[in-house]
């Protein structure tokens, strides 16, 4: 089994393997390799790699449960974590280990615990780190400070109204969702939520009310990610069960592009330009090959690098005139921003010249024994101030 995550512009691959000849002992190993995008060769090149022993017996069955980046509270840094499971030889229990990938590119054990059952879906690695999962209609968690596995007693108050997040008709048809903002104002929950429904719709909710809807081109949505492209706006990226992906502009709430045969989607600043891009890794990807092949790296705003797919893997749903209009708007926005900065600099320069000239006049008058006044009008950002001396 293999798992992937993005962290600080790199894509990290985790794999488990058995190597009876490694170091002269029989062990199960967790391996990781990180790759960085190199523009000059249009490829992801290996940056680092490492291993960690999970089990000393080849008879043990080791799998990767999930991986995610979360804040390590002790180190105060965003850290990659991977959760692995080892089934006992007797089959009566499952051993779980959470490992972190530290800044020195080493895998370190963080949490170890046993369960009498195997985790099945709904497993999350949260800030702390904290491992959260559900089993038999209950929610459990563990962390370095929890001292074992603990159950969360879920008792929903009558004071909490779920319709402030999603209207009641949407609760049973929502397949996945993302909370964009959530604040408590006067003891009332104010939130903005994006959700994909079983009716092939992407819906934007604000305080429990429908604000925008968009028809999705595929069924069975599984995950929603957000791409911040900077001044060009934000994209909602929806991943579907059959390997389909579509992106939707947040501003216009229209489908921007869609792809098929996608294995996974990752959002990060792979291009290292200060904004985010989406990395689509297509299926039939061989983890043994270096560099990674068959990918598309794009923000739909000028950055687009592909390998193995070319541009035939990208299908733009917008008509040409609408796509051109979005590009024109982005260019106009950048031009207008640049003009505003230039106007402010010119205004400041005129003020400095005026102050310098009047200061020379005051100095000349003072040396001549004449009484004078200095009056300077500063105009900046629509604010006026008058100074006299």
C-alpha angles and dihedrals in degrees: 000000000000134000133190137201138169123234131170094340096315132105112222123202122200121196136170123218143163119236116176092180097050111116090343094287138095110251146149112234136202110213130192133190126183125205131197126201115248112200095197093063098026092233145104109252125197112260105174141352139185147157141224129197113243102173135007093211123074090207090070115096111228125189138169111243100187143318133212144157115252138162114271100216094200094052095031092223137111106258135184113242130188127194117209132182131210120196114219119242092244090050094228099113144019123230115212127196128187113203129188128211105224130203091268090061094250128134111233128185111244108168133011125186142152131231130189088223139042120256112249115195128306093077116150135183107210138178116304085035099278126169111213126185142153130233133168093356092307133104122228135184143180135188139168089273099039094083095220137337116328132189121227111227103223110206113163112206121224082231089070114081113198092198088074086073103031129004112248095250090058098049096080095043099046111112100179137351145184126211107223098182134359127182136162111230118178090341090305123116113237114189145157115215134182117204139176116217136203087248089072094255134131107211131191114209126194115192090337095311126112110247104165137009132193129186111237121218095220141045134236103037114203108176142011124206131181124227117198106203094179118235091002091068136240133306129208109217115201121196119202132202098250093055095269122140132188133180126213127196111238094213099049097023090221129132109263103183142341136204139188137209091038118159099191142346125220130186122207142111095278091155090053094224100126097264134078132261133185121241115206114196109196125217125270087048112162110218090197093064121090125232101032113256135204103037142131122214113189147136094195088237103088103305112099126148123164138177127190092000106054117191091310087081091063119074114189111210096191118093112251093252092052092046090050090048091055091050091048091050091051091050092046090050092052091046093049091049090051092049091051091053090047092050091050091051092049091049092051090048092053091050092050091050091049092049091048093050095048091044089057090049092051092047091050092048092048092052089050092051095246123138114237143168130226113216117181125175113203117198115185130146093352092304123121127199131175123205126188131185 
